[in-house]
Each structure stands twice: as structure tokens, then as C-alpha cells.
Amino acid sequence: MLRLFGKFDFGLRTLVLTCSLPAMLASGCEDSSILETFSEIKVEPLELAFGALNVGESRLRVDSISIDGDPQFRIEAMDGLTFDSDQIPMSIPVPDDGDNTRELSISFSPVVLQEYAAVLEIVSNDEDHKQTDVDLSGAGSVPDIEVTPSELDFGSVGIDSSSSLDLTVTNHGDAPLVVENALLALESENPDSPFGWGPQDLELAHEEQGTIGVTYAPKVPHLDENGNLLPDEDVLMIFSNDPDPDENPVKIGLKGTISGNLAPVAGIYMIEVNKLGGELLADFCAPAPSDTIRFEARVRDPDGGQIQPSNLEWVVVKRPNGSNSEPFPASDPNLFQATFKVDLWGDYVVCVTAADAHGKASTFDADNPCDCQTANAADDYSCPCMAFTAIPREDIRIELTWDLGGPAGHLHRDGQLLSPVRRQHHRYGQDLLQG
């Protein structure tokens, strides 16, 4: 689509002759003055080349026209080139300011993929140049994107460090290639991805090149079900105005691996729950006070080192008020196990950590433990903490604890002295007495 719009003014150039009326009538000029007006047009440039544009895009070019008189102009359409005649001023009034130079803005917008050519004809009352032609040319074309390399491998990078590599973007098409940073995306859509890129936008002419900087900054190691370190992988999708669906988006593989002394990982699960009399509990997740739980830890050093059972630490991070029971590591030094005596009813959270030979220890989030069923079903290291609730099986259960131990406080049953714990509670379904 070709459109012309603008406004043209013109001025007058005068020639003064001196002659008398009789002499004028006799074709002489001695005593009288006659004013004669000439029109003159000047157009620059006489050729406007719009270059190659994407279909539907527009580009402006400007012609400067100086003219004396009343100009008119039109376009001879060629090769399907069209224009809006309503945008073309066909007659220009005489300017008040005497400025006879105006600019004509011409907009070219191709509608199909082809070469375009046309002639702008400017007709005036310039006796020497009745018609001035301006050649117009343009093309409907497309950009053609190429991105190299097709994959970025950052190699090994330490945690809290970073590495950067560049992608080279080339436009092999005739039309401008536009790559907006806001349209770049990761195929995983992972907001916590270790991969990122620079903020720049690209607009590339034919055979022009630009770069996209991509960064790998690992923070958290990822392990497979066997505890082996996995590389970080993703795909960068580069969208552009290239109309080829096979190249929009261009997909670039991203890969990087964490290096350095990585912390071990550990998971906790139950392997046995025994009632007070030694009977095995069928549902491990329904322990009661006085039951004994046997935990086992699943540990792994991503660096390939060996972790000993003595390097485990079992921690109770949440317990009922008054409970003071602690996990006891197994007596066998080759077992990654611990036993835990449930002493009061209520909610518990038990965690395990493992340290490597360099003292680097695994971590856990005590505020987000796995529930009992999830931890026991997991076969990886995703549950370093387990939450469970101990509920009494008896219809009536009395638990007595008190704040201060020692000889001043004794509890006897059938003449036998019972060991004090801490606070004293009497429960029958709920607290009935506290003292």
C-alpha cells in the first residue's frame, strides 16, 4: 500500500518590464511597466527507494518540492501498487508566508511478497517542466533468522558462581529482523531456572549480526533417584518476526553442571514401629505414646564420597509440650538407623542430616516436613524431615509430667517410685487437670 500525504505551498517569481501603453500596443516597451509572472518547479530527490519490508509493515520517505504556481500530482500504479487518492492534495493555495518549499511524505507498505515500482507524476504550470516524475521502488520481503550455535554447554560451574556464553543472530532475509527480549522464554517456564539472558532487543538489516548473552548461575543441585548429580538443562526459545514456522521460535539447548564440594543429601523413613509389648504395628503412621519407632536414613554424597553412619545427626525439631525423648543411633555402626520412643501424645517432626568427610552437611526445612505417608513412600532424598502424630489407643490415658524433678516430687504406683519427667498433665480425651 502506497500513501501520499502532506501539504504544498508555492510562491511567485516576477519579471518587471518598462514600456508605455502606445508603445506596448505597437509592440514597444519604453514608458510603461508590465508585471509578468512565471511558474518554476524543483523536486528533490527524483528517486525514492523504500528497500525491502515485511508484508504489512510501513516505511516513510520524504520529497522536497519547491514550486511557483499551482501543482497537481498523481501516481501511475504498477505491479499491483496502490495508493489512497484521498490523501493526495491535488491543488495547493498560495502561501501567506512566502515559503514555497514543502515536504511530501510517502508511505510504502507492501501487501504481498514481490518487487514494487511506480512513478509519482507531479504536474504544474511550469512552462519548462509541465510534468516532473519521481521514481518509486520497494519490495515486499521477509527476514530469515539464523542462530548459532544450536546448543550452549556451560560445562562445570560452582554454586553461587556464573558463566556467560553468546549466541550469534544473523538475518539472511532482505527485510529487517526484529527479536524482542520480552519474547524470549524458557521451554520449562521455570521461574527458578539457573539460566538467564541479557535485556537487549535486536533489529538487524540484511546479513547483519547481533548477539544474545546467556548466563548460567546454579544455586541448587539436582539428583536422580540414585543420588547422582544431574546437569541443569533447558531450552531457550527465541521468537522473532520471521514468518517461517520452523524458525519461529528458534530453540537453543542449554546445559550446565554444578561443580565443587556439594552438600550431601539425606532422606528419612520408618522401617518398623513396635507397640509397648513388642508387637509390630501394621500402620507405621499411626503410632501411639509408648511405641518405639525405628527410623532409617537414605544418604548420598553427590561428589561420590562415602558417608559413615557416625556422620548422621537425628534431630527432633517439634514435639508435644513436656516431651523429652530423643532418637538413639543404632548400636551397629554399619546401620543408618535410630530408634525413637514416643513418650507423649501429640505432633512430632523428626529430621536427619548427613555430613561428608569435609564436614559439609545436608540441610532441611523444618517448617515444610513431609507427612508420614509421603516420607515412607519416597525412594529418593526429598524428605529429610518427617511429621507424624502420636494418638493414644486407650479409651482412658493419663499422662503425668512436672516442671521440676528431684526428691521433692515423687510419684508412686503400688508402692513403686516412678521416674519424673517434666510437666504434669491428666488427660481423658482432653486436658482435665493441669498442675
Summary of the structure (lengths in Angstrom):
residues: 435
radius of gyration: 44.4
end to end distance: 92.6
largest distance: 160.5
contacts: 1293
relative contact order: 0.10
helix: 5%
strand: 46%
